Amino acid sequence: MGATDGLSLGAVIFPSDAAHPNTEFKNLGMCLGLLSALVSNLLLWLFSGFGCAVGGAIIPMVAVMTGFFKVIGPSEPQTILAAVGLVSLLCGVLFYLSGCGIGVKQVIAACPTVVFGGFMAGTGATLFDFGFQLLVPGFTSLLDFGPNGAALFATPQGTQLIAFPCLFAMLIFLTDRWGLVKSRKLANLTLPMTLVSVAAGFYLVIGLAGISHEEARTGGWLFDVEVPKQIDCFKVWTVRDFSQVKWKLFFSADFFIAVLRSYLIGLLSLTQNVYGTKQTFGMHGIDVDKEIRLHGGMCILGGALGALPSNLVMSFACTAKKLGAPSGKESSFGLLLVFFSTLFFVFGDFIIAMCPKMIPGIVLLWLGLDFCSYWLYDLIGKVPVAEHLVVVLMTVIDLTMDAGSMILAGLFCTLIIFAWRLTKLPPCSKVASLGIGADPASLCSSACFVRSGLQRSDVMKNCLSKHGRETLILFPRDFTFLSCARIMEDIVGRFEVHATDEGEEEGGSCKSFKILVFMLEELDVVGVDFVSMVSRLAGLAGKHGFNLVLGGVEENPMVAIQAYGMKPPPLILSAKECHSGRVPKIEFGQVVIVLSEKILRPYCAVVELCENLTLANYYQGSDPVVPETMAGGFIENSDVASNSEAVAFAGIANDHPLHALARNFHRWLDKYDKGYTAALLPRLIAAVETKTFQAGDVIYSPEGISSQEMTISCGEPQQIPPLVWLLGGELEHLWLGTDHDLLHFRQYEAQHVFSFNKEGPTCFQAGRMTKEEQLTGLVLGPFSTYLGFLGAMPHVGKLVAKETSTCALLRRESFDELLRSDPEAAAHLQVYLARKVAFSWSYFKMV
């Protein structure tokens, strides 16, 4: 397959006309294609991380080079011959530098897909021209409407010369597209088997018809090359005559532009081949930059030898892999590939003289069909119409003009489309609210529901559900230094319109929210335009009566806002102050700044601040707004009645000490765990015991355990923590770990909203339940001992009762007994624990 590619592409790099047929140089071009395959396969075998890598010419890059060679003209074949190696060598140097840490991923990401697609479609259309130029003498282009264009196909000779290549190219294309060959190994052999069959059939036909090789050559069926009398593979170097080279062309702007275009298209092609092969094989340990440098070396060596630029060809490598080639470096596949590549290069003259022209013609036409069908036909309805039209336009420009104009036109059209879409996008990528049904004020299509991980009482939850929709948390789209002022101005403009939609006399629709939050994380530098927009929005907040909060603010933006001189001055809050539960006094029109901190997530702090502000405005209960940090779930009020009925029907009465826990089990298993029914509840709670602890009693403590980790290796059974649910009273969970500088602890702090105290034990969980909350059936837990419980390992934490407290305990030995005696019940209990663990590790619950 690599040799066929080399023959096909090498045959078209030298332009020709009636006065300059360049037959000898076309033959030489095919030898250069075979040399490219040899160089690439040799270096891939020696240095590539892909054990079954197969090399070949870079098709899009050769297409760009061929466009430049047409500008040089058919009268300068020696100049073109020198240019082939020089362009390959210079691009190889650039490829090598590209693999030296400049970020190839970013280069690939920066290229719009539609531009790459347009180039590939244009390359496919160009390959049609190349194929027909190879097959039909005198043919110029499909867009030539004169006698040397498609009109030649209507002549008897033209029809004969293109009929079979077109038929077999279409057969190969449709066989692959429709999956006519069910066996993947045989399907991968469709192309080489067809080419071998066509070559054998050709010689069988001319043998039966009594047609000599010379007659076939005269009729245009064979290349105009005599069978050599001896091996002369060195002619790719000996035929060169540097005195006939027009060196001044290599110092022209056209040459450097051709090199730049070749480099850009070649880099895109080879990196996509490398990335595609890496993902297909699942070889995630491949160093992509190293492979890029290797490809640079391939082109440098190939250029020095005068060969075409080459790379790893993903389709060839995947075919080899599917045919059974091992992917390891220890295999002999690469060595055999180099051996056969050497044979093809050494005996290239014989192969070219005996190879029917329809063989490379079929390959070129098949590649053209493959490229054009995907980018011009398959994408219909799958991409926006505007982007598909850009691909079509680029294809036409490539055929009528050149590849450089095509790429510039594609980039220009893509930029226009992008700018137009940018004006249609909402200024926020996401809007969140504390309640369902919030009005996003035309800032986003909808608002998602967010609630902090703090354990609130049911009455507080009802209050938040009712009034939480009055809070909007905005995540501006692509907030960078260059765009922040423009996006903020867009948001302010929308709010000004939103505020007056219903008229000032009716209060305006800004009455639908009370708290507006902007998340400014990772915005480190701002300009005066941005700060003026914040001041303008603060004025809007004072006029319409809502609080303005800026979350995750870095030091530089904070200083800029403070220096602007807003009245009243901004209120600066740390994340810990937001978690404290003390509701600050905030004036309407006063900007609240929540600082960005490395340990605690500003988003967490902002949500808790908004909850506390909402509860301070609306909650009229006797209890103060004191958040209790507790990782675990809760029962929604709407489920209490139905869950209680299901639990009671299962035989667990309302006065049962574990009725609330059974209801909690049912709430987390019902309609989720297949096979679960409420009848299983008595078997589940049979392993759980209730116990009352006095103030100061230790529920669990790992004696003599102090570690950097949450859990340590297996210890004695009495060191394994139980699962603990709080049914009434108050508990504290103290952390006994020692090293607090590990990332592990930073993540744990952010999850549980606390800061480790290096001077002594740190309370990182607390659960408090009032008598009133007990009556609602609230259950807190299980506390965060589940990793030690499930792993049968000690837990570096200490549970202590702060007052008389009733707890439900599931000890590890009871769980082990349940596994042996009732594995069905134990399986459902594990599903419950899995859901609770997943919930506790998600600090925010999005619905």
N, C-alpha and C positions, 0 to 999 in steps of 0.2 A: 504493500500500500504506500509506504514511504517512497519507494522507487518510482511508482506510478505518478505520485504527486510531483516528484522532482522532474520527471520527463515532461509532464504536462505544463508546468510553470516555466521550466527552462526553455521550452519551445516558443514561448510568446514574448520573451523579454526583448528580443531584437525586432524592431519594426522593419517593414519591407514595403517595397513598391515594385512596379514593373521594371524600373531602371536598376533597382538595387534589391534583388530577391533575398540576398543574405542567407542563402541555403546553408553554407558552411558554418555560419555563425549560429543559426538556429540549432544545428547539430551540436555545436559547441555549448550552447545554452542548456541543452538537455544533459550534456555531460556535467555541467556545473551543478545542475539539480541533483544528479546522482552523487556528486562530491559533497553537497550540502547534507544529504542523508547520511553519508559516511562520517563526516565530522560530528554531526549532532549525535548519532548513535554511539560513537566512540566516547565522547565526553560524558554523555548520560550514563553509559555503562561504568565509567571510571569514577564519577563524582556525584551523580544524582542520588537522592534519597529514595527515589522510586525504583524498585527492582525491575519492574516490567515497563520502563519508560521506552517510548518509541519516538524518534525524532523525524522531522521533516521541515520543509520550507514554510516560512510564515506567509500564508496566502494573502491576507490583506496588505501586508507590507510590500510584497512583490507587486501587487496591483498598483500601489502608489508609485513605486519605482518605475514601473512600466509606463505610467503616465508621463513621468519626467523624461524617459528615454525617447518617447515619441516627439517630445519637444526638441531633443538633440537631432533627431531625424535619422532615416535609414541610411543616409550617406556616410555616417560616422560610426561604423560598428566597433572600431578599435577604441574609440572614446567611450562607447557604451560598455564595452568589456572592462575597461579600467574603472568605470563608474560603479559597476556592480560590486567589485571588491571594496572600493573606497567607501561607498554608502554603508555596506555591511560592517566594515571596520569601525567607522565613526559611530554608527548606531550601537555597536557592541560596547564601545567605551561608555556611551551614555547609559546603556542598560546596566553595566557594571556599577556605575556611580549611583544609579537608581536603587540598587540593592544594598547600598552602604548606609542605610538608616534614615533615608529621607521620608519614609512612610508610604510604601506602595499602596497600602490599603486606602489611604486618604486620596491618592492619585486616582485610583479606580473609582472611589465613591464620588469624586468630583466630576467625573464624566457622566453626563445625563444618559440614561439608558436609551432614550429615543435617538440620540446622536449616534451612539454605537450601533444601534439597530439600523439606522439609515445608512451608515457606512457599510454594514454587512450586506444589506439588501443591494446597495450600489455595487459592492464587490461581486455579488452574485450575478447582477445584470452584466457587469463587465466581463465576467467569466464566460457568459454566453457569446459575447463578441470574440473573446480569445478562442473559444472552441470552434466557432464557425470560420474564423480567420485561419485556423490550423487545418480545417477540413477542406475548405473551398478556396482554391487559388484566386486571388484578386479581390476577395471579400474585404470590406472596410468596417462597416458598422451597421447595426440594426436600424439606427436612426438616419442612415444614408438612404435617401429615397431615390437616388439615381441608379444607374445600371450596375454599380459596384456594391449595392446594398442588398437588401432582401430579395431584389429582383433576380439575383443569381440563383436563388433556390428554385426558381421556376424553370431554369434551363435543365435539359436532360442530365448533363453531368452534375450540376449542383444537386438535383434531386437524388441522384444515385449516391453521391458522397455523404449526404446528411441523413438519408432515410434510416439506415441501420444504427448509426450512433444515437440519433434521437430516440429511436425505438428502444434500444437497450438502456439508455440513460433513464428513460421514463419507466422501464421495467424495474430497474434497480430501485429507483425512487419510490414507486408505488408498493413494491414488495416490502420495503422497510416501513413505509408510512401506514400501510394497512395491516401489517403484521401477518402477511400471508405465510411466512415460514414460522411455525410454532416454536421450534427449537432455537433458543437464543444463540447457541454456538453456530448452528448452520446459518442463522440470520446474519451473524457477524461476518460470515464468509461469503455473503451474497456478492459483494463487489469483486473480490479477487477471483472467485469461481466463474463469474460472468465474463470477466476480462480474459481469463485463460480459455474459456469455451469459445469466445468470439474469435480469439487469435487462432485457435485450432480449426474452427469452422471456416475461417477465411482461407487458410492454406489448403484445407480440404476442397473447398470450392474451386480455387484457382488451379489446383492440381487436377481435378476432374474435368475442368473446362480447358485444360491445356494452355493456360495463360502463364507466361514466363514472368520472373521477377521484374525484368526490365519493362515489360508491358504494363504490369501492375504499377510500377513506379511512374511510368509515363502517364498513366490514367489517373494519377493523383491518389492512389490507394496506399502507397508507401512513401516514406520520406525520400527526398531526392539525394540519397547518400549511397554510395557504392559500398559493397561489403569489403571491409579492409582486408588486405593481405597479411597484415601482422598487427599485433597489439600495439596501440599507440595511445595509452591513457594520459601520457604526459603532454599531449597537445594543448590541454587547457592552459598550459603555461608557455609552451614553445611557440604557439601561434601568435603570441602577442607581439605587436610592433609599436613600441612606445613613441617612435618618431611620428606616427600618424595620429597620436592622441592630441586633441585640442585642450591643453591644460588650462587655458584661460577660462574655459567653461566651469571649472571647479572652484573658481574664485568669484563666480557670479551670484547674485541674490537668488536666482532660480535654484541653483544647486543647494544652497544652505536651507532654503525653504523646503526643498524636497527631502533633505536629510531630517529636518525637524518634523515634517509630516510623517515620514517613515518611522521615526523614533516613537512618536506619540501613538500611532496606530499599532506599531509593533509591540510597545509596552503594554497596551491594553490587551492585545491578543495573547501574548505569552503569559501575562499574569492571570488572565482568565483561564487559560489552559492549565496553569499550575494549580490555581485555587480549585478549579473544577475537578482535576485528578485527585487532589488531596481530599476533597469532600467525598468523592465517589468511593475512594478506597478506604475512607475513614482513618487515614494516616495523619492524625492531628499533631504528631511530633515532628512533622516536616518543617524545616526552617525555610520559610518562603523567601526571605531576603537572600539566603544562601543560594537558593535555586535561581533567583533573578541574577545574581552575580555569575552563576554558572552559565546562564544563557548569554550574558554579556561576553564571557570567555568564548563561548561557541561562535558568536558572531565575529569576535575579534580574530580568532583563528581562521574561521571560514573566510572572512574578508581578506586576511593576509594571503590566503590561498586563492582568492578570486571567486569564492563560491557565493551562492545566494544566502541571505540570512535564514537561520533555522531556529527551531524551538521544539520543545516537547509537544506532541500533538495528542490532545486529550482523547479524541475518538480512537486513535490508533492504540494508545496505551490501554484504554478500557476494553477494546476488542481483544488485545493480547491477554488481558486479565481474564476475560470471560472464556477465552479459549483454553485456559488452564495454565497460563504462564504464572509462575510464583512471583510474589511481590517482594520477597526478601533479596538482599544484596548477594547472598551466597549462591543464588541460582546461576545456571549457565545460559539463561535466556539472552542476557545482554551480550555475552561473548559470541553466541551464534548470530545474533543480529548484526554485530560488527563484521563477522566473517562474510555473511551474505551481502552486506552493503559494500564490502571491499570487492567481492566478485562482480557485482553489478557495475561498480565504477571502472574496474579494470577492463571488463569486457563490454563497456558501454557502447562503443562503436558498433560492435556486432549486434547488440540488442536494438540499437536505434535503426540500423540498416534493415533488420528483419521485422521490426515492430510495425504493424499496420497503423496508419495515422488515426484510425478510428479508436484505438485503445486510449491514448491520452485525450482524444476528443470526447469520448464517453465520460471520462473522469471530469473534464471541465464542465460539460453540460450537466452532469449529475450534481456537482458542487453548486452550480448556478441555481438549479432547481431547489436544492436543499436550503440555500441561503434565502432565496427570494420567497419560497413558500412560507417559511416561518415568519419572516419580518413583514411581508406584504399581505399574506392571506390569513395565516393562523391567528394573527393578533386582531383581526376584525371583530369588534364587539368586546374584546378583552382589554383594550386600552382606550382612552378618550379619543374621539374622532380627530381632534386637533393634532394630537401627537402622531396618530397614524398618517395623517396628511403630510406631516413633516417627513416621515420616512419615505413616502411616495415622492415628495418633492426632491429629497436628497438623492434618490435613485435616478430621477430624470436629470438632475444637474450633473451627477457623476458620468452619465452617458454622454451628455451634450458638451460638458466643459471639462472639469478635472476634479480629482479627489479633494484638493485643497479648498476649492470654491464650495464643494459639497459640504465639507465639515464646517466652514464658516457660516454658510447659510443655515445649516442645522442648528448650530449654537445660537445664532441670532433669533431664529424662530422659537427655539426653546426658551430663550430669555424673555421674549415677548409673552409667551404662554405662561411662564412662571410669574412674571410681573402681574399679568391679568388675574391669575388665580390668587395671588397674594392679596389683591384688593378685595377678593370675595371671601377670604378666610376670616372667621371671627378672631378677635384679638387674643382670646384665651384658649389654651389647649384643653383646659378642664376647669369646671366650676363645681365646687363641693358645697354642701349645706348640712346643717345639723338635723334637718327635718325633710321629709319627703314632700314634694310639691313646691319647691322653691322656684321663684321666678329669676332666671339667669340674666334678665335685663338685656337681651339680644347679644350678650357677650359670648355665648356658647349655645350649642343646640339644646342642651339639657344640663341639669345639675345632678350630680351623684350624691348619695346619702352617706355621711360619715359620722361616726360617733367615737369618742375617745375610749381608751381601754380602762377608764376608771369605773369602779363598781358604785353605781348610784342606786339609791332606793327606787322602788317602783314609782312612787309619787313624783320623784325628780325626773324619772325617765318619761313619764307622761307629759310633764311640763316641757321637756326638751323636744319630744315628738310634736307637740302642738306649736311651739314657738321657735323651734330650731330652724325652720325654713326662713326665718328672718335674718339668718346669717349666710353670707356668700363668701366663700374662700376662692379667690381667683388665682389661677396659674397662668400668667401671661405667656404667650407663644414666643419661643425663640428670644428670650430676654437677654440681649447682649448690649455692650456699650453703644454700638452703632444703631441699634434698633429700639433701645428701651424708651427713649423720648417719644419716638414716633408711635410705638404701641401704646404708651401711656396716654398720649394725646388722643388716639383713637378711642381708648376706653373712656376717657373723660368726656369726649364728644358724645359718645353713645349714652353716657349717664345723663348728660345735660338734656338730651332729647328725651330720654326715658323719664326724667323728672317732670317734664312739662307735657307729657302725652295726654294726661287727663285734666290739665288746667291747674293753675295755681290755686284757684278758689276751692278746688276739691282736694288739695293737699299734694297732688302729683303722685305718680305710681312709685316713687322712691319710698313712700310709706310702707311698701311691701317688705322692706328689709330694714334692720336696725344696726347691723354690724357688717362692714365691708372689709375684707382682708386681701392684701396682695402678698403673695409669696415671692420674695426677691432673692432666693437662694442662688449662690454662685454669680451674683451681680456684684463685681468688686469695684468698678469704676463707673461714675455717672457724671453727666454734664449738667450745666445750669438749666438747660431746657427740661431735663427730667425733673429736677427739683421744683421748677416753676409749675410743672404739671401736678406734682404732689400737692403743692400749695393751693393750686386751683381746685383740686379735688377736696382738700380739707375745707375750703370755703363752701363747696357744695354740701359737704357733710354738716357743717354748721347751719347752713340755710334750711336743709331738709331734715335734720335731726337724726343722724346716724353716726356710729363710731367708725373711725378709719384706723385700720391696723396694718402695719407693714411687718411681715414676718421673715425671719432668716436674714436680717440686714447685716451686711459686713461693716467693718469699721469705716472705710472710706465713704460709702453712701451715708452712714449715720452722721459723720462729721459734716458732710455737705448739707444735709437737711437741717442740722442744728445751726449751721452758720447762716442759713437763709433768713433767719429772723422771723419765723412764723409766730403768730399770736393766736392762742396761747402756745407756749413753747412745747416741743414734742415731749412725750412721756416715754422714758427709756426703761424697758423691763428685760430682765434676764429670763432664760428658760426656767430656771428654778423658781423665780418669783411667780411665773405663770402657774407652776405646779403647786405652789404653796396653799392655794385655796383662798387666800385673801383677795377680795375683789377690789382693785384700785378705783379711785374716784376719777372718772374721765369726763371731760367736758365735750359737748358736741363741737366738732371742728378741730379738736386736738388730735394730733397724729400720735398714735401709739406705735412705738418701735420695739419689736421683739428681736433681740440680738441673736446672731448666728453663733452657735457654740459647737465645738468639735465632738463633745460627748453626747449631749442630748439633742434630739432632732427638733428643730424649730417648729416643724409641722405639728408635732405632738403638743408642744407648748401652746401654740396658737389655738388649736382645737380646744384644749382645756380652758384657756382664757375665755374663749367665746362661750363655752358651756357655763362657766362661772358667771360671766356677765349676763347671760340669758336667765339663769336661775336667780340672780340677784334682782333682776327686773320683774320677774313674774312669780317666783316661788314664794308662797305665803305660809309655808309650814313652820312649825315651832323649832325644828332643828336648824342649826346654822349650815351654810354651804361648806361642808368639810369633805373633800374627796378622799376616798379610801382606796389606796392602790391595791388591786387584787387581780392577779391573772386568773381568768376563769370565765364561765358563762353566766347567764341569768335566764330567768323565765319571764317572757313577756306576759303582761296582764291578760291579753286576749286569750292566752292558752291556759290560764290557771284553771278555769272551770272545767274545760273539757279534759285536761290532764288529770285533775282530781277525780273526775268520774271514772276515767279509765283505770286509774290506780286502785280506787275503791272497788271497782268491779273485779279486779284481779285478786281481791282478798286482803288488801292492805288498807285498813281503816284509816280514817282521818286522824284518829288519836294515836296511831302507831308512831313510835319515835322516829322511824325512818320513812314516814309517809312523804315528807318533803324531798328526801333524796330519791325515793322511788319515782316521784313525779319528775325530778330532774333527769333521771335515767330515761324515762319515757319521752320527755321533751326532745332529747338528743338522738333517740333511736327510732322513734315512730316516723314512718314515711321516708326513712332514709336507709335503714339497715334491712335488707331483704331477709325474710324469714323471721323477723322479730315480731312478736305479739306481746300485748300487755300481760298475758298469762305467764311469761317468763320472769316477771318482776320478783315474785317471791323467791325464786331460785337465785336471782342476782343479789338481792340484799341479804340472803342467808349468810354470805361470807363477810358481811360488814357488821361491825359492832359499834355501839354508842358508848361514849365515856364522858364523864364530866370532870373538868379540871378546875382547880382553884387558882387564884391569882398567884403568879410566879411559878406554877408547875411547868416542868419541861415535858413537852409532848414527844419531842425527838431531839437527840443531840448525838453527833458522832464522836464519842469519847476518843480523845487522842488523835483525831483526824484534822490535818491542816494541809491544804493542797492548793495548787494553782488552778485546778480544774473544778468544774461543777460537780463531777463525780470522779471517783478514783477506782482503781482496780478492785476486784472482788475481795470482800472481807468476811468477817463473821456474820452469821445470819442476824444477830441482834443489832448489827450496824446498818442493815438495809432499812431505809426509811419506809413508813407506811404512806398510803394515800390518805390525805386528811381533808375532810369537808367541815366547814364551820356551820353549825346549826343554830348557834346562839352564843353571844358573848363577844370577846375580842381576842385576837391572836396577833403575835408578831413573828415574822420570819427573819432571823438574823443571819447574815452572811459571815462565814468564818474563814474565807479564803485569805491568802497571804499576799500574793503578787497581783497588784492592781494595775499594772502597766501594759498588760497584754490586750490585744484587740478583742479577744474573747470577752473580757470584762467590759470593754467599751460598748459592745453590742448588747450585753446583758443589761447594762445601765439604761441604754436607750429603750430596751423592751419594757423594763419595769419602772422606768421614770424615777430614778434615784441616783445618787452619787456615792461611790464607795468612800467610807471613812477609813483612812489609813491608820488612824490612831487606835482603833478598836473595832468591835463588831458593828456591822451596818445593818439597819433594818431596811430590807429591800422589798418586803411585802407586809401588808397589814390588812386584816379583815375585821370589821366591826359590824355587829348586827344588833339593832334595837329590838325591843319587845314588839313594836308595831311591825317591823320588817319580818319578824318571825311569823306573825299572824298571816302575812301575805304568802308564806311558803317559800321565802327566799332561801337559797342555798349558795354559799360561797365555796368555790373549790372545784377540783382539788388544787391545793397549793402546789408550788413548783418543786415537788419532790419526785415527780413522775419519772424523770430520767434515771435516777438512782433506783427507784422501785422497779421499773421495767428491766433495767440491766442487772438487777440483783447486786448493786454496788452501793457503798456508803455515799451519802450526800453531804457536801460541805455546807450545811446550813442547820440552824437550830430553831425549833418551833417552841414558843413560850406563850402561855396564857397570860393576858394582861388583866383579866378579871375572870370571874366564874364563867366558864365557857363549856358548851356542849359540842362535842365533835363526833363525827362519824369516821371510823378508821377501818381501812382495808389493809391488813398486814400481808406481807409477802408470803408467809407460810400458809395463810388462809387462801390466797390466790393460787398457790401451787396445788393445794388440796382441791380447789375448784377445777383446776385444769385436769386433774386425774379423775375426779368423780363425776363432773358434769362439763365435759368439753364444749357442749353446745352453748351453755350459759356463759362460759368463760370467753368464747369467741365473740359473743355480743358485748360483753364487758370490754373487750379489747377494742371493738369498734367505737364504743363510747369514749374510751380513753384517747383513741387516735383523733377523734373529732375535737375533744377538749384541748389536747396538746396543740393541734393545728390552730385552734382559735386563739390560744394564749400566746402563740408565737407570732400571730398577726396583730400587731399593736392596734391597727385600725380595722374595723369591720366595714367593708364597702358592700352595699347592696344596690 
